[in-house]
């Protein structure tokens, strides 16, 4: 979080943007403004970071579901059942 605070300060000071790449979607929701979710090298969903919990694309939903809670984690995490059609579908809000 200290590194993110420094990055946030630099972004504000220089009036610039930042491309932040991560699989940690809760962190992305707290740090970023907009999110582009990629699957197979393609953007499959774009939304405001604050709206990521309401994502519609199955891959994004799967990534969110695979993030275990820190308290009382499940015995087993869900796995993604990938679909080739995900490469042709795009959801943007």
N, C-alpha and C positions, 0 to 999 in steps of 0.2 A: 504494500500500500504506500510505502514511502517513495518508492520509485514512481508510482503512478501520480503521486502528489507533485513530485518534481516535474514530470512530463506535463501535467495539467498547468502548472505555473509557467513553464516555458511556452506552451501553446498560447496562453493568454497574453504573455508578455510580448511575443512576436506576432500576435494576431495571425496565426497560421492554423493549419489542420494537421491531423495525424492519421495514418492508416495503422490500425491496431489489429493484429492477427492473433486469435486465440481460440481454443476449444472451450475455455472456461466461460460459458454463457452467463452465469450470474455476475461474474466480474465485468463482462462486456456490458451487461444491462446497467451496471452502476457507474461505468466510466465513459461510455460512448454515447453519442447522439443518435447515430443511424447504424444499422447493421445490414450487411450483405452476407447471406449464408451461401457457402459454396459447396457443391457436391460434384465430384467427377470433373473438377476444373471449370465448372460453370456456376454462375450465380443462379440459385433457384428461388431465393426469396429475399426481398428487401423490405425493411420496416424500421420504424423508430425503435431505438433500444428499449424505451420504456414499455413498448407494446410486444416485446419478444415473447412474453409468456402466453400471448394470444396468437402465436404464429400458426399458420395453416399448413405449411408444407410438411409432409410426413418425415422428411429427413430432419428438419428443424425440431419437430415434435419429438423425434427419437433422441436427438442430442439433449434436449431438455429433460427427458425422462431418464436418461442415463446418468444424470448428475445426482449422486446420492446425498441425502440430508446429512448434516454433521451429527445430529442427535438421532438415535434409534435408526441406523441405516438398515435397509433390507438385507436379507441373507444373499439375495441374488439380484443383480441389476438386469434390466431388460436389454435385449440385444436388438439391433436394427435388422429388419428383414428388408434388404435392399431391393429396389425395383428399377429396371432399366428405364421405365417411363419417367422416373424422376428427372432424367436429363432433358426431357422435352417439356416438362411442366415448369411454369414460373409463376410465383405468387408475389405480388407487390402491393403494398399498402401505403 
